[in-house]
Amino acid sequence: MLRASPWFLLALVALALLPLLLPNYWLFLLTSMLISSMVTLSVGLVSGMAGMISLGQLSFAGVGGWMVAYFNANNLPIPFVLQVLIGALVAVPLGIVIGLPALRVRGVHLAVVTFGFAAVADLFFTILNFPGGVMGKPVLRPDFLSHDRSYYWFCLFLFVLLVLGVNALYRSRLGSAWLAVKHSERAAAAMGLNVAATKLWAFAMSAFIAGLSGGLLAGQVGLLSATNFSPTASLILFASAIMVGARYPAGAVLAGVMAWLVPEVLGRLHLSQNLGNLIFALGTIAALKAGGGIFEVAARQKKPAATPPLPPPAAPAPAAHTPSDQVVLEVQNLCVAYGQVLALNKVSFSLKEGQVLGLIGPNGAGKSSLVDALSGFTPYQGRVQLEGRSLEGWSAAQRARAGLRRSFQQDRTIPELSVQAYLELSAGRALPKEELAWALEFAGLTELGLELHSLNMGTRRRLEVAGILLSRPKVVLLDEPAAGLSSEESLQLARQIAGIPARYGCSVILIEHDMEVVRAACSEVVVLDFGCLIEAGPTTRVLSSPRVAAAYLGEEVLA
């Protein structure tokens, strides 16, 4: 992210002084590069941050340019700066509409949808033409922007404002939510995030930035045409943004420069422009293979700066309540079917307040299906009640916000976030120092500024559990939290899980294959086999039951 470093300030001064040294042609080209950098910044937001492919960003720019041209062609008494802003705002609802398919499709399918939008927009611009084009009536800039040098500085000023605003968004909870959706929509929903709204916000913000660039382009060239916003140009800008990692401001600038400079160099060398397309295509493939553009790979390899350690954590507050016979989660006749396959068959059990309940069974017993059903990711028949409230019809995010939180078998943490940003995103609120200190103690860390990609697997798994606990849930579903941990780390985590009810005031369902972890953490155990509940009760008795041994080893082996 952007930091007010000497290098950033030096680059800003250099960009501001360049117009004093360049002839008019290169000044025009530099302004074009700056406007293109705004478009690539919008690509970096929607693709680099939120993980959604958008191949129609220049079409949003075309909307902004069309509005500015319309105001000028009709002599409407609106100041130029306000015209540009209105054009950007008009692009926002269109961005939301184009973002709606992202709620259902992703990846290549979303790329096809957005590129189809770009093709339709290109047809629209071609048929209707841009206002003022037929009459030869150019967009007029106000007197203080009439000189190309002053207009460049105006564009640079707006670009810096955009960078500062986007950087503030990236550091906010919304920016963290974009990264969460990018890495795992299921994990984001399990945190209680509204995935649909998060995606639409990304499209809306990116459309605003692109629309702003279109209005500025109208002021720069005077007369616009459909060729300024062609689908091919959108593809080139997208490719350059992916190559360098345009969610970083420096990456957006470099992507905008490349989009203009490569064709310019090829033209001066009398080479085919198709060679430029090949360069961008190969660069995009290389970036996707590397897992990110130039600046993204560099950010992952950079050692994060250490932050001063927090003071030792204070003793935890007394538990709000002690274990009791009050039922906090009731499961009645739960059935889950995948086509003709019955994964769960009338499973019933209850979780008491302050209890750590183990859920075990051989592979294919239905444990993961049960967790997905309880957390709202899988349709089911039956009844699930949380503190007496029926959860039927509730989405995964609604259940999470109601106090039913879960973890995942695979690591679903967000590598680009710092420890503090991840904990606060998971908790859904800003955290005081005391709670951050408890979370660091739980995860075995001392620094809040470390980025998660620099942590080992065991630390990330404990950090995921700590983030869940800081959200103050009523019930926690831990799906094999010891997976990938060493024996010593697993037993340490088991002891921490056993202390969760007393320390954090919530109940736990632990799904685990490691019986030593189950023995150390759970007071009671529920056993599934072929989707049916075959045993339930105190841990020691259940684990020594012949039926449980038969489920794991098979009847013949047991005999």
Beta strands, then each sheet from edge to edge (+ up, - down):
strand 1: 327-338
strand 2: 341-352
strand 3: 356-360
strand 4: 381-386
strand 5: 389-390
strand 6: 404-406
strand 7: 475-479
strand 8: 507-511
strand 9: 524-529
strand 10: 532-538
sheet 1: 2+ 1- 4+ 5-
sheet 2: 6+ 7+ 8+ 3+ 9+ 10-
end
